[in-house]
Amino acid sequence: MKIALIQTSLIWENPLENRSHLAQKICGFMEDVDLIVLPEMFSSGFTMNPQTVAETMEGETVSWLQHLAKAKNCAITGSLVIEEKGNYYNRLVFVYPTGEVKSYDKRHLFTLAGEDKFYSEGKEKLIVEYKGYKICPLVCYDLRFPVFSRNVEDYDVLLYVANWPKLRTNAWDILLKARAVENMCYAVGVNRIGTDDNNHEYVGHSQVVDFLGNYLLEPQEADAVFIVELDKAKLLETRSRLAFLDDRDNFKIN
């Protein structure tokens, strides 16, 4: 499976400009890919003003993603602010080439920034099946919580979309490797760059780590699209030879 990681700056609380900016990035590369990954809150930046930018699942940004997925004949994923039944969610959407949409609401809200005061937390883990791969998509702060992301579903890819600031980049790098190794899976992390209106600086470090902790894509800081190909046969061969997941603990999450 070939994945395109879109690492770029975001325009603060402006979904229209962000859609235009990202469309230029997406339409600017000619290589065929299976999946395009956008950062967390790609339509607004990491805002605590959800009422300013929130949309519905029938809104312009989800429709835009569906149009792009059909036009590029690939899946697209990223998170945005969604309003539903009076609540706001930091919701990751996974849009198939057919336009079908699956979603995951961020479970671990970033209390340090007050995200828990403005957004409702998700309850359910999502496993997406696509192109012969099982993908577990998560959002930013989820990276710090290994129990929720533990590979009890035999997924092949852990995928994180983020607005992870420069100040804690070292943790981002370490934790992505840890999640890949402990779950014997590929870990894909896509972060933004630039400075937001809260003066938080982001340096990206989007990357892809394999099931043994090796980089397929080393941490990147440029404003660019990075394309990486995953190899499921190698993943399965390694899991067969080093059957560490057979010894995983059994547990329940409340």
Secondary structure, DSSP 4 states (H G I P E B T S, - for coil): -EEEEEE----TT-HHHHHHHHHHHHHT--S--SEEE--TTTTT-S-S-HHHH-B-TTSHHHHHHHHHHHHHTSEEEEEEEEEETTEEEEEEEEE-TTS-EEEEE-SS--GGGTHHHHSPPP-----EEETTEEEEEEEGGGGG-HHHH--SS--SEEEEEE---GGGHHHHHHHHHHHHHHHTSEEEEEE-EEE-TT--EEE--EEEE-TTS-EEEEEE-SSEEEEEE--HHHHHHHHHHS-GGGGPPP----
